[in-house]
Each structure stands twice: as C-alpha cells, then as structure tokens.
Amino acid sequence: MTDAPYTPPKVWTWNKPSGGAFASVNRPIAGPTHEKELPVGKHPFQLYSLATPNGQKVTIMFEELLAAGHKGADYDAWLIRIDGNQFGSGFVEINPNSKIPALVDRSGDKPFRVFESGAILMHLAEKFGAFLPKDGEARAETLSWLFWQMGSAPFLGGGFGHFYAYAPSKIEYAIDRYAMETKRQLDVLDRQLANNEFIAGKDYSIADMAIFPWYGGLAEGAIYGDAATFLDVQSYKNLQRWTKAIGARPAVKRGRMVNRTSGDPAGQLRERHDASDFETSTQDKIEAQTGKA
C-alpha cells in the first residue's frame, strides 16, 4: 500500500490480492472451487453456518421456536468456516452466493434450500406461525424493520467494520464516511425504541432477531474491537435498554453459542445436533476430553 493517489484503470482486472483480513478467500467469480458434499443429520432442518451476526439470526430463531414449544423446529447446525469451505460444491449448491447461513428444509416430502438470513427467518416464522404477525399493520411494521436490517447492516459490516477493523490500512475518509452512517443508523434504532419495547412494537419478533446480532453486538462492544468506544454506543440509551433485554433471553444466549469458533470455549458450541449439546459438547468440554483446541 502507498499514499500515492489511485487512478482506476478503464477496465478493472483481478491481478493481485485485495489485502485485508479476508484477502485469501475474496475473488470476483462465483461457483465452487472444490468438490465437497454436505453432511446431513437427523432433524427436519439442516443449517450450515457460522456464528457471525448473520449466522446468529437463524440459530436464535431456532432456539426461540424450540423454547416456545415448536418441537418440529429441531435442527442440526453444521459449521461452515469462512476459509474456503463456503466454496465447496455442496454448499454452493444450496447457496449459489457462497455466504452463510444456508438452510435445507427436509421437513416435507421434497427437501429444498433457503438462503439469505432474512429469507430464512421469514420462512421459519411463516412455517410455524411465530414471531411474525399474520396480517395488517403489525406485519407490515415487522417486515419493514426486517428489511431495514438487511439493507442497512452492509454499511455497518462491509463499510464501517471493514475499514475500521479489517482493512490493511486506516483510511480516514472511509472510516469517517461509514462511522457517520453507522451512527445515523444507531440513532434510527434509538428513536424507534424510545416508545417501543421491541423493534416493531409491543411484541418480540424476527425484526429483533435480525437486528440484535448486528446492532446489539455493537452496543455490547462485542464486534470490531474498540468500535463501541469509538462510536460512543453507550449514549444510545434506548438501544442499550433493548440490547440488555434481548441478550438476557435464554434462547438468545443459546443461539449465540451455536457454530461459534472464537471467544470463551465454554461459549462455543461448534456444531449443534441435540438440545443436550449445550451441556455436553461445548468446546471447553471437548478440549478437556481430547486435550486439543
């Protein structure tokens, strides 16, 4: 990297690594790089994911459904590391965009794929009649906030998070640009939560599940290093109140553990195949049994 001004070529070509934390897996083409079948477990739903904010949305939803008594919502959660595994042929088959999470619904006669986290949340909510109002104003409000998150989070993650935490050098213009937008989004949420217990009103919904891993994670200081201090997230009092309430839900706590590969080993359940795994198969217990991290 140099400080010399960059003059874009007339036609861009991929002729060098992009730099940054994910340079080894970034590429300008789609499709698989290698053959690899996906494992299939015993439950009606097969989830292939990682505990990024997008991945957490879906595992939180599954755990909330199970906590609400929807026994048909049991699931296997398989770990897909973002190190090239997302380009395996089996994963590309269920998500041609090669992004986690991806789901295969095997609850009926013919299995089918569902990809994009918002689509998965809607699919499960409609299938089980839970966490999404059936009609009218409440449904419209919930879906509006769900899609707000889908459209807004790339500015937080791919914009602010990338340039603040992952880019190979600090670029003042880029950080300022996306810090401004991220703070604007935080203010949008803070104002909405001033008069509402939950994001879309009085009821907990898939809008909360979608927004919490991104903006709740930021409000907790759980993502992008010291970004919470840099963005003064403690000043958003309504967002902080909501974050603490959502984060305290037992199903949310469990959902955030699934497919996690970093942090406290006791909080990592790298794969989930049974409800008992939270007690028996967290990474600290596996390491104690095997002696391997």
N, C-alpha and C positions, 0 to 999 in steps of 0.2 A: 504493500500500500504506500502511496506517495501523496503529497499535498498538492501535486500538480492538478490543474483543472482537467476534468474529464470531458472529452469530446466524443459523443456517441457516434459509432460508425453508421453508415447509411442502412446496413442490414446487420443485425446482431448475430453473432455465431458463438457457439459454446466451445471455447478453446482453452479454458483454464478453470481451475476450481474457483468457486464463488467466495470462498473464505467463510469464517464464522463457524458456529458450533455444529451445523448440520451440512457442511460442505461435502462430506463424504457420501451423502445419500441424495443430495439435491441434483436434479437433472431435468432437462427441458422436454423429455419424452415420457409417454405413459407405457403401460404394459408390463408384463413380468420380466424379470431378469434371470429367474431360475425356476426349476420345477420343484414344487413342494406342496403336498396335499395337506389340508387342514384336518386336525383331529376332530372327532365327533364324540360327544358324551351321551349321557343317558336322558337328559332333560329335554323338555319341549323347545327350549330356546338355547341356541349356541351363540355365544358372544365372543368376538375376537377383538381384543382391545388392549389398552394401556391406560394407567391412571393419570393421564393428562386431564386438564379441565374438561375437554370434550368427552373423554372416556368416563370420567366420574359421573357425568349427567345420567348415563344409562345404567350404571351399576347402582346409583342412588335410586333410580326409578324402580329397578327390580326389587331392591331391598324394601322400598316403601310398599310396593304391591304385596310382597310376601307378609310384611308386618300388618297390612290391612286385611289379611286373610285370603288373598287370592292364591290358592295353592297351585293353580295351573301356571303360575308365573315363575316356577322354579327354572333355574338356568345353570349352564356351565359357562364359566368365563375363562377363556384361554388367553395367554399372554402373547401379544404381538409387539416385540420391541421395534422401535423406530431406528433400526440399524441396517436396514436392507430386507428384513423379514416382511415388510409391507409390500415388497415387490415379488414375493413368492407367487407361483401360479394359482394356488388355491385361494389366497387372499384376494388377488386381483380379480378372480372370478366372482367373488361376492361383493367387491368394491372396486370398480374399474378406476377409481380416483386414488386408490392406494393410500387411503387415510383411515385411521381408527376413529371411532369404533365401527364395526360392521356386525350385523346380526343375521343369523339364519333362523327363520321361524319354521320349526318342524312339528308344530302342534296339530297340523291338519294332514290331509292325505298327500299333499304335494309340498315339499319344503320350498321356501322362497327367501330371497335375500331382501334385506332392508339396510340401506346405508345412508349416511349423514345423521348426526346425532339428533337433530330436530325431528327428522322423519321417523326415527326410531321411537322417540318419546311420544309423538302423535299416534303412531301405530299401536303401541302398548296401551296408551290411555284409552283409545277407542276400542281396542280389543277387550279390555277389562272394565270399561265404563268407570274409570277412576282418574282423578286429578285433572280432569278437563270437563268443564260444564258442557251439557249436551246441546244447548242452543241459546240463542238470544245474546244480549249484551255481555253477559259474563263470559261466554265462549269467545266472542269477538275480542274482548279485552285480553283474555289469556293468550290467544293466538297472536295478537298484536305484540305482546311482550315476548313471547317465544321467538317470533321472527325478528324483533328488535335485537335480541341477543345474537341471533345467527348473523345479522348484518353488522352489528357493532363490534363484536369480540375480535374480528380480524384486525381492527385498528389498535386494540389493546395488545393482542398477542403478536401478530405478524408485523405490526407497526411499532408500538412502544416497546413491548417486550424484546423484540428482536434487536432494535437499535440500542436499547439500554443495557441489555444483559448478554446478548449473543454475538453481535456484530464484531468483526475483527478489530475495529477501531471506533472510537466515540466521535460521532458526527453531530455537532451542536444543532445544526438546522433540523436534522431528522429527529433527534430526541426532543427538541422544543416543539416541533410540529405535532408529534404523537403524544407528548405529555399534555399538551393543550387539549387535544381531542379526548384523551382518556379522562382528564379532569372534568371536561364537559359532560361525558357520559356518567361519571360518578355523581355529578350534580343532578342529572336527569333522574337517576335512581333515588337519590336522597330526597328530592322533591316529591317523587311518586310515593315514597314510603312515609312521608310526613303525615299523611292522612289515611294510610292503608296498612293493615297488619302485615299483609303479604303483598307481593308484587302486583298481582292483578285484582286485589281487593281483600275481602274478608276470609277467603279460602286459600289454603295451600294448594299449589298446582304445579304442572310441568313447567310453567314460567319460572317459578322459584328454583326448580331443579336444574333448569338450563342456565340461569343467571348466577346461581350461587358458586359453582366451582371456579368461575372466572372472577367475578367481582367480589364475592365473599372471600375467595382465596387472596385477592389483592388486599381487601380490607383487613384480613388477618395478618398480612405480611408474609404469606406462605409462598409467593411466587416472585420471581425476578429480583432475588437478592434483597437489597435495601430499598426497593421501589416504593414500599409503603411510606417510608420516611420522606423520600424524595417528592412524592405526590401528596404528602400530608393527609393520608387517608383517615386519620383519627378525627379530622374536622367534619367529616360527614356523619353526623350523629345518628340520623335515622337509618342510614346504611349499616352503621355499626350495631345498632339495636337488632336489626333484621339478621345480620350475619351471625350474631351470637345465638339467636333463637333457632335459626336453621341448622347451624353447626352443632347444636346440642341434641338434635333429634337422633335417636339410636340408629335408625335406618340410614341416615346420612353418614354417621360415623362408620358404619359397616361398609356402605357403598364406596367411601373414600379409600378404604383399605384394599379393595379388590384390584388386582393387576398392578399394584404399586411395587416399584422396584427401588425406591430410594427412601431415605429417612430412617426413623427408628425401625429396626427389624420386627419389633412387636406390632407395628402398624402396617406391615406388608403381608398381604395375602396374595401371592403372585398368581395363583390360579384358584378358582372357587368352583367346587363341584358338589358341595353339600353344605347345609347350614352349619353343621358341626365344624367345618373347616376353620371358622373364626376362632374356635377354641383349641383346635389341634394342629393346624397346619400353617400358622403364621411363621414368618421367616426366622424369628428367634428360636422357635421350637425345632424347625428343620435344621438350623445350624447346630443346635445343641445335640441333635441326634446324629448328624453326619459329620460334624466338625468342619463343614465347608460353607462359605458365604455364598 
